[in-house]
Amino acid sequence: MRRSKFEKGGLLAALLFVSTLLYAAPCAKAESVPWGAGCMPVAEGAGRTAANCGASLVEGEAIPPPGAPPIVKQVIAAANQIRHRPYVWGGGHLSWSSRGYDCSGAVGYVLHAAGLLDVPMVSGQLESWGEPGPGRWITVYANAEHVFMVVAGLRFDTRDDPPGASGPRWHRAWADPSKFVARHEAAL
């Protein structure tokens, strides 16, 4: 069967497009990887980080990437435990266990559950937690009014909830960090 030039051209264009995607993906910059897109190939012997191996989001629950360090998996598990709790102003500050959490209470709960925080802190205090700058796996973004965290490429935050929901949730969408101080645990 003979194909028209259009059919051949369309097929060729589709093949070129697919091959470009397949061959360009491993070379793509980390910034071009959608949040929670999953693992990208890395060179043999290279370590996995949130930049090349993000967590997945399945029905609101974060699934850690296979190569994540155990402490990252602990952080994700702790956040998953409270991801359906409502927003409660001051929640998580009198006790780690609370019926609901505010932004700093939620981030504090998660950090505490992984052994990274001993005492509850409000968002302004989290501006000086850990080391300055973004981490490879976990980054806390804090200012005097709000705090959220990015873990293995997913944002854990009390803002931007879907309609009818409030409280800490995982988000794929990025939030502008320009008005926040980025902090991380030294090893992460």
Phi, psi and omega per residue, in radians:
M1 nan 2.315 -3.099
R2 -1.643 2.312 3.126
R3 -1.709 2.628 3.074
S4 -1.295 2.871 3.118
K5 -1.051 -0.631 -3.133
F6 -1.089 -0.792 -3.133
E7 -1.114 -0.738 3.117
K8 -1.121 -0.783 -3.134
G9 -1.105 -0.703 3.120
G10 -1.137 -0.740 3.115
L11 -1.141 -0.764 3.121
L12 -1.091 -0.758 3.125
A13 -1.088 -0.746 3.123
A14 -1.108 -0.757 3.115
L15 -1.107 -0.726 3.096
L16 -1.108 -0.723 3.130
F17 -1.079 -0.857 -3.133
V18 -1.100 -0.769 -3.133
S19 -1.148 -0.601 3.070
T20 -1.103 -0.761 3.111
L21 -1.094 -0.778 -3.106
L22 -1.146 -0.725 -3.087
Y23 -1.496 -0.414 -3.122
A24 -1.470 -0.507 -3.051
A25 -0.987 -0.811 -3.120
P26 -1.132 -0.389 -3.107
C27 -1.658 -0.075 -3.073
A28 -1.150 2.577 3.068
K29 -1.183 2.676 -3.132
A30 -1.026 -0.579 -3.106
E31 -1.119 -0.418 -3.110
S32 -1.486 -0.128 3.132
V33 -1.398 2.142 3.122
P34 -1.060 2.564 3.135
W35 -0.999 2.242 3.108
G36 1.273 0.364 -3.061
A37 -1.263 -0.237 -3.103
G38 1.779 -2.969 -3.005
C39 -1.452 2.467 2.987
M40 -1.829 2.657 3.075
P41 -1.087 2.487 3.061
V42 -2.206 2.767 3.131
A43 -1.087 2.627 3.139
E44 -0.996 2.298 -3.137
G45 1.525 -0.209 3.127
A46 -1.355 2.487 3.128
G47 -1.394 2.664 3.080
R48 -1.519 2.431 3.061
T49 -2.383 3.046 3.098
A50 -1.074 -0.424 3.140
A51 -1.222 -0.538 -3.108
N52 -2.056 -0.016 -3.130
C53 -2.693 1.450 -3.090
G54 -1.431 2.809 3.073
A55 -1.262 2.765 3.072
S56 -1.778 2.714 3.100
L57 -2.111 2.014 -3.102
V58 -2.156 1.945 -3.140
E59 0.882 0.744 3.075
G60 1.522 -0.158 3.141
E61 -1.785 2.311 3.103
A62 -1.409 2.377 3.091
I63 -1.988 2.046 -3.092
P64 -1.134 2.611 3.071
P65 -1.176 2.641 -3.068
P66 -1.013 -0.600 -3.079
G67 -1.619 0.192 -3.100
A68 -1.205 2.518 3.040
P69 -1.079 2.672 -3.124
P70 -0.951 -0.658 -3.125
I71 -1.161 -0.578 3.073
V72 -1.155 -0.712 3.092
K73 -1.115 -0.628 3.085
Q74 -1.145 -0.752 3.123
V75 -1.065 -0.813 -3.141
I76 -1.102 -0.748 3.130
A77 -1.091 -0.729 3.131
A78 -1.132 -0.759 3.110
A79 -1.113 -0.675 3.102
N80 -1.082 -0.554 -3.140
Q81 -1.134 -0.562 -3.063
I82 -1.946 0.159 -3.012
R83 -1.170 -0.222 3.103
H84 -1.906 0.055 3.134
R85 -1.269 2.616 -3.125
P86 -1.332 2.860 3.022
Y87 -1.307 2.183 3.064
V88 -2.321 2.051 3.141
W89 -1.054 2.186 -3.097
G90 1.483 -0.059 -3.117
G91 -1.141 2.259 3.136
G92 1.664 0.065 -3.116
H93 -1.742 -0.579 3.086
L94 -1.439 -0.507 -3.141
S95 -2.625 2.505 3.102
W96 -1.072 -0.586 3.123
S97 -1.606 2.128 -3.068
S98 -2.518 2.731 3.105
R99 -1.239 -0.375 3.116
G100 -2.769 2.930 -3.041
Y101 -2.385 2.537 2.917
D102 -1.598 -3.048 -3.030
C103 -1.053 -0.883 -3.102
S104 -1.275 -0.555 3.068
G105 -1.106 -0.698 3.137
A106 -1.198 -0.825 3.128
V107 -1.119 -0.729 3.113
G108 -1.077 -0.760 3.113
Y109 -0.985 -0.816 -3.089
V110 -1.149 -0.801 3.133
L111 -1.126 -0.713 3.124
H112 -1.112 -0.761 -3.123
A113 -1.048 -0.484 3.135
A114 -1.668 0.096 3.113
G115 1.368 0.385 -3.091
L116 -1.811 -0.057 -3.117
L117 -2.612 2.278 -3.101
D118 -1.663 -0.558 -3.079
V119 -2.242 2.588 3.079
P120 -1.078 2.520 3.104
M121 -2.346 2.569 3.011
V122 -1.472 2.971 -3.033
S123 -0.981 -0.751 3.141
G124 -1.083 -0.618 3.093
Q125 -1.216 -0.546 3.130
L126 -1.235 -0.178 3.039
E127 -1.112 -0.336 -3.139
S128 -2.036 0.164 3.089
W129 -1.220 2.526 3.017
G130 1.101 -2.555 -3.101
E131 -1.853 2.666 3.120
P132 -1.216 2.617 3.062
G133 1.636 2.960 3.131
P134 -1.295 2.588 3.082
G135 -1.613 3.026 3.091
R136 -1.370 -0.567 -3.101
W137 -2.077 -0.674 -3.053
I138 -2.286 2.234 3.047
T139 -2.301 2.261 3.045
V140 -1.751 2.228 3.103
Y141 -1.912 2.007 -3.035
A142 -2.303 2.602 2.895
N143 -2.532 -3.031 -3.062
A144 -1.157 -0.313 -3.046
E145 -1.949 -0.388 -3.035
H146 -2.707 2.758 3.050
V147 -2.568 2.486 2.996
F148 -2.538 2.975 3.131
M149 -2.373 2.677 3.041
V150 -2.041 2.153 -3.096
V151 -2.169 2.078 3.130
A152 0.850 0.671 3.050
G153 1.569 -0.063 3.084
L154 -1.920 2.486 3.131
R155 -1.603 2.263 3.055
F156 -1.897 2.040 -2.917
D157 -2.694 2.749 3.052
T158 -1.722 0.042 3.103
R159 -1.826 2.833 3.078
D160 1.124 0.600 3.086
D161 -1.230 2.705 3.068
P162 -1.148 2.785 3.132
P163 -0.940 2.369 3.107
G164 1.479 -0.017 -3.136
A165 -2.099 2.660 3.022
S166 -2.579 2.650 3.107
G167 1.974 -3.051 -3.078
P168 -1.194 2.308 -3.137
R169 -2.554 2.767 2.981
W170 -1.469 2.513 3.122
H171 -2.376 2.451 3.003
R172 -1.423 -0.596 -3.061
A173 -1.186 2.481 3.138
W174 -1.410 2.660 3.024
A175 -2.031 2.525 -3.112
D176 -1.145 2.006 -3.104
P177 -1.535 0.079 -2.990
S178 -1.101 -0.413 3.137
K179 -1.777 0.281 -3.106
F180 -2.137 2.753 3.009
V181 -1.668 2.224 3.118
A182 -1.549 2.303 3.135
R183 -2.366 2.688 3.113
H184 -2.653 2.800 3.008
E185 -1.304 2.410 -3.024
A186 -0.903 -0.738 -3.069
A187 -1.437 -0.136 -3.020
L188 -2.097 nan nan
